[in-house]
């Protein structure tokens, strides 16, 4: 291949990446604004949060093609914090969350997110979906000057429903015209200008921003100055932001690393989870001082980016920079977007996420794991995501241990001339299977020489080693000798350190390697 062909191929690749990035940026605009409304912050904070998170993930992240922004997962977590304490406390929580995420990456804990079971992942995603749905009820409420809450008038509710349905219809039908432009963006533009043209008053993004901030400063702010949160440096402040920071960090990393794993499957490549943890932390810390909502990786937009051909960092960076250009230029339009139209965008996102979780659950969650999925969903609603995920992992581990404990069994072969009996062990030997393991042996009836063959088994923990020692002592009391064979070098070393007085046959023993952190 000559140099001209190489240059042409690279140029085509760069063009494809840039076009994918611009397409993703257009799709991000309505989505990010909608999630900002869900969180109860100004739409501009959501847009600039998407810019900051997108640049950080594109430059420092561990997965080319991954799209980060102001996500729904983080939005539902910060609703109460913003409502009770304001955006300054949000920025403080984001700074602390970023520190947690960076430490998570430095300590190479990213690999542990990869082993979070699918029922737990889908359970917390379903819980977040339900929380997002409930958050939309606030669009039908109003607060008077005295701070009293109440429902909107019947006419206003009907108007919101009508605008929402009209937006939904455009979103669903426009792809039949063309798929080159995101239908959600087209729907918002059409609905906004129709309401303006026919002079139909309704609550818009500016009204929402003024309601939150008490003024319209944030809707006009530009991404140019460092914003230092006005927070008292006291233990009381730390007590307020610490739990939110921990949940933001946990939820953000779970969704980001789940997205990373999904893109790994789609591209047949492997991203670096620990590096992505650090990138997410840098992004959230930057949001706290530059006036962004914070966020994490976005599953839907990341998948779309890959399908559009954006598999490199250029597409992710283009999406963030394009959003940075669009936001100040379109600030007047953003002010006029009806909140009801954003409600339609959220509904579509919820429906698409539900479809995705159902289809993935059918493929990756067994019938026995459905209870775990439901439990995690309920706990996400009642408590928070961190508790729900920890509970789900523990419950899944107990279930896994119970199933594996029943797999331990053995076949035997007797050589009467040599007075020798070989037990061929099958299944893992660990704390959960030790009792069933000991039941295998017929100690009184066995000949003098006993061989335990672990070719089809593994000793997984110290409890397994202790059980071997216990079994050896029982045979020794009956004047019988135990020999072991086909053990890994690690098990042999641990057995010797445990002073297990049994003979170890090294012939044909396999060599097992331990998983390395270098891949992450």
N, C-alpha and C positions, 0 to 999 in steps of 0.2 A: 504494500500500500504506500503510495507516494505522499509527500508532505502536503500537497494540495488537498487530497482526499481526507487526510487526518484533520486538517484545518476545517474543511467543510463539515465533517462529522461532529467536531467539537462545537462549531458554530450552531449547527442544528440542535445539538443537545442543550446549549445555553439558551437558545430561543425557546425551546420547549419548557425548560425550567422557569424562565421568566414569565411565559404565558400562563403556566400553571399557577405561579405565585400571584399574578394579577387576578386570576379567576378566583382563587381562594380568598384574596383580600375583599373582593366584592361580596362573597358569601359570608365573610366574617362580620361585615358591617351590621346587618340586621340581627345576627345571632348575638354578637357581643353587646349591642345596645339592649337587646331583650334580657340578657342575663344581668346587666347592670340594673335594670328595672326590678328584676327579681330580688337582687341583693339589697335594693333600696339606696343605691348610690347614683350620682349623676352619670348620664350616658357617656360623657367625656372621660370620666374616670375609667369606665369599661373599655373605651376605645384605646386610650393611652396605655392602659394595662395590657391590652392585647399587643400593642406595639412593643412594649418593653419586654414582655415575656417571649414574644416571637423572636426578637433580635437576640436575646440571651440564649434561647434554645438553639437558634440557627448557628450562632458563633461558638458557643461553649458546649452544646449538647452532645450526647452520645449516639444520636440516631438521625442521620441525614434524612430529610423529607418530613420530619415530624413537625407538626404545627402546634404551637402553644398560644394560649390567649386567656381571656377572662372567661372561665368555664362555668358551667352550671353547678358542678360539684363544689367548687369554692363559693359560688354565689349563695347557695342554701346554707352553708356553714356560717357565713358572716351576717346573715339577716338580723339576728338578735343583737349582735355586737354593734352594728351600725344604728339600729333603731334605739338601743338603750344608751349608747355612749357617743355616737357620732363617728365621722370618718377619721378623725385624728387618732382615735384608739384603733381603728382598722389599720392605719399605717404603722402604728406601733406593733400590732400583732403580726403584720406582714414581715416586718424587719426581723422579729424574733423567729418567725416560721422559716425565713430564709436561712438563718443561722442553723436551725435544726436540720434543714435539708442539706446544707453544705457539710455539716458534721456527719450526716448519714452517708454521704458519698465518700468523704475522706476515710471514714472507718470501714468502707467497703461493705456496707449493709444492703446495698442495692440488690444483691443476689437473692436476699430473703424475700423480696417482693415477688420475685419470679416464682417462688414456691407457694404463694397464696393460692389455695384451691379455687377452681372455677365456681363452685357453689357459693363461696364467700364473696367472690368478685361480683357475680351477677346479683347476689342478695343485696350488697350495699348499693349497686347501681340502681336496682329497683326501688330501694328505699329513698335514694336521692330523687328519682323521678317523681315519686309520690309527694315528697316535700316540695318539689318545684310546682306540682299541680296545686297543692294547697296554698302556696305563696301567691298564686294568681287571684285568689279570692280578694286580696287587698285592692285589686283594680276596681272592685265594685263597692268599695267603702270610701267614706269621706270623713274628714276631720274639720270641725268648725274652729272659729278663732279662740274658743275657750278650751280646745283640746278634746272635745267630746267626739267619740267615734260613732258612726252610723252608716247605714246603707244608702247608696245613691237612690234617687227617685226612680220610679218604674220606667219613666221615659228615658232617663240616662242609661239605665241598665239595658233596655231594649236597643238603644242606639249603639252601645258598645258591642252587644251581641251581633247586631247587623253588620257593623264594620268588620268584626272578627270573621264572620262567615264569608263576607265579600273577599277579604284578604286570603282566607283559606282556599276559596274557589280559584283565585288567580294563581296561587302557589301550585295547586294541583293540576290546573289546566294549561298553564303557560309552557311547560315542557313539551307539549304536543306541537307548539309553534317552533320552538328552538330550545336546545339544551346548552347553547353556548354561553348564555347569561343566566346566573342564578335566579330562579323563579321567585325566591323570597325577596330579593332586592327589587325586582320588577314590581312585585305586588305592593311593596311599601311605597315605592315612587308613585305608582298609579293611584293608590288609595289616598295618599297624602295630597296630591295635586287635585284629585276629584273633590275632596272635602274643601280645599282652598278655593277651587273654582266655583263651587256651589255655595260657598260661605256657610258651611255647616260647622258650628262650634263643637269641640270635643276636647277632652283632656289630652294634651300632647306632651312631648318630652320636656319642653321648657317648663310647663306647669309642674311637671314631676320634679325637675331639678330645683325649682324655686321652693316647692313644698319641702324638699329634703334640706336644702342649704339655707333657706330663708332669703336667698338672693340668687341672681343669675350669673355669679362670677364663674362658677365651674364650667358652665356650658360654653363660655368664651375663652377659657384659659388655653394658653399655647404651651407646647412642649419645649420649654426653653429655660426654665429656672428650676433650681433645687427647692423643694418644698420640705421644710422641717416641721414635723408634727408638733402641735402645742400640747405636750403631755407633761404632767407633773412626774418627776422622777422619784416615785415613792413605792413602797411595798404594795400599797393598795392598787396602784396602776399595774404592777406586775401580776398581782392576783387576778385582775380582770383580764389582761391580755394573754396570760400564759396558757390557760386551757384552750382558748381559741387558736393561738399560734400552733399548739401541738396538733390540734385537729386539722387546721389548714395544711400544715406540713405533711401529716399522714395521708389525708385525702388526696392532696396534690400529687404526692409520690405514688400512691397506689394507682390513680388514674393515669399518670404519666408513664409509669413502667408497664402497666397493662397495655397502654397504647403502643409503647415500644415493642412489646412482645408480639402484638398483632401485626405490626409492620414488619417485624422479623419473619413472620410466617408468610406474609404477602410477597416479600422480596427475596426470601430464601437467603437472607444475610443475618448477621448478628450485631445488634447495637450494644453499646457500653452503658449498662444501667447506672453504675456509680458515677460516671461522667455526667449523665443526664440529671442525677440527683443534685450535683453541684450547680449545673446550669439552671435548674429550677430555683435553687436557693439564691443564686445571683439575681435572677429575674425578680423574685419577690422582694428581696432587699432593695433593689433598684426602684421597684414600684413604690415602696414606702417613702422614698425621698424625692421621687419625680412626679408623684401624684397619679398613681395608677391603682386600679382595683385589685391587682394581683391575679393569680390564676395557676394554670397547669396545662399539660398537654390536652388536646381536644381530639377525642377518638374519631368523630365523624369527619371533621375537616382534614385530619391526617390521612384517613383512608381515601378521601376524595383527592387529595394532593397526589398520592401514589398513583391513583387511577388516571389522573390527568397527565402523568408522566413526570411529576416532580419528585425525583428520587434523590436529589442532592441538596446540599445546604443552600444553594442559590435560590431555589423555589421558596424555601421557608423564609429566607432573608428578604426576598422580593415581596412576599405577602406582607411582612411587617412594615417594610419601608413604604409600600403602596398605601397601607392603612394610615401611616404617619402623614402622607401627602393628602389623602382624601379627607381626613378629619377636620383640619382647619378650613379647607376649601369648602367643605359641605356643612359647616357649622350651622348656618342659617336654616338649611334644609333639615338637619338633625333636630333642631328645635321644634320643627313643625310636625314631626312624625307622630301620628296618633298612638297613644298607648295601646289602644285596642288592636291596632295592626301588629304591634310587637307581641301582643298576647297570642295572635295567630301563629307567629313565628315560633313561639315557645311550644304551642300545641303540636306543631309539625315536628319539632325536635323531639318532643316527648314520644310521639307516635313512632318516629323512626328508631328511637332508642329502644322502645318496647319491642318493636319488631326484631331488632338486632339481638336483644337479650333472649327473646323467645327462641329464635332460630339457633343461636349459639348454645342455649341451655339444652335444647333437644339433642344436639350433637355431643355435648361435653359433660352433661350432668345426668347421672344415673337416677333411677327411681328412688334408690335408697338415700340419695343426697338431696332430694327435694326438701326434706324437713329442715336441713341445714340452711338452704337457700331462703326458705320462708322465715326461719328464726332470725337470720341476719337482717332480712328486710324489716321485720318488726322492731328489732333492737335499734336499727338505724333511725326509725321513726320515734321510738320512745326515749332513747338516750342520745347517742351520737355514733358517728361512723367508727371512731377508734375502738370504743367498747364493743360494737357489733363485729368488727373485723377480728379482734382478739378472741372474742367468744367463738366466732365461727371457726377460726383456726384450731382452737382447743378442741371444740366438738368434732371437727373433721379428723384431727389427730387421734382422738379416742376411738372414733369409728374405724379409722384405718388400722389402729393397733388391734382392735377386737377382731377384725376380719383376718389380719395377718396371723394373729395368734392361733387361729384354727387351722392354718395351712401346714403347721409343723406335723410331719409324720415320717415313717421310716419303713423300709423293707429290710429283710434280714436274710443271711445266707450262712449256713453252718458247715464247717469242715471238721467232721468227727475225728478223723485221723490225727489232725493237729490240735484237736480240742480248741477250736477257734470259731468265733462267730463274728460276722461283719454286719454292722448296722449301717445301711445307706440312708443318710438323713436327707429329708427334703423340706424346704421351706425355711424361713428366717428364724434364728434363735435370738430372742431379745426378751426384755422384761415381761412382755405380754404373753409369750409362748412358753415360758420356763416350766410351768406346771404341766402343760400338755406334753412337753418334751420328756419330763421325768417319768410320765405314765407309759412311755413307749417300751421301756426296758423290763425284761423278765429276769431280774437279778438273781433270784434263787435258782432258777432253772438254767441259766446261762453257763457255758463252759468256762474254763480258767482264763482264756485269752479273749479279750473283747476289742474289736476295732470299730471306731466310729469314723465313717467316711463322709466328709463334708463337701464332696465335689458338687453336690446339688443344693448346698445350703450355705448360709452365711451367719457368722456370729456378729451381731450388730452392736452390742453394748456390753457394759461391765456386768450387767445382770446375767447375760449369756455366759460370760466367762466364769462367774461365780457358780453358775449351775453346773458347768463342766467340772469344776473343782469339787462341788458337792457330790456329783455322780461318781467321780473318781474315788472319793473317800468311802462312799457306800460300798463300791466294788472291792476296795482295799480291805474293808472290814470283813468281807466274805472271802478273803484270800484269792482275789481275782485281779488280773492286770488289764488296764485300759490303755489302748493305743489310739492316737489320732492321726488322720492323714487328710491330705488335700486342704490344708489350711493356708490362709494368706500369711505373708511375712509379718504383717501387723498383728494378727491374732497370735502367732507363735511368740512374738516378742512380749505381748501382753500376758500370755499364759506363763511365760518364764518369770516375768516380773511378779505375777500373782502366786508364784511358788506352787503351781499345780503339779503334783508328782505323778505325771503320766508321760508315756513315751510319745514323741512326735515324729511321725514319718515324713521326711522332707522330699521323698521321691515324687516327682511329677506335681509338686505343689505349685499352684498358679501364683502369679504376681499381680496384685490388684493395685491400680493407681487411684490416688485421691483427687477429687475435683479441685481445680486450681482457680484462684481469684484473678489470674492474669487475663482471663477472657473478659472480665468486667472492668 
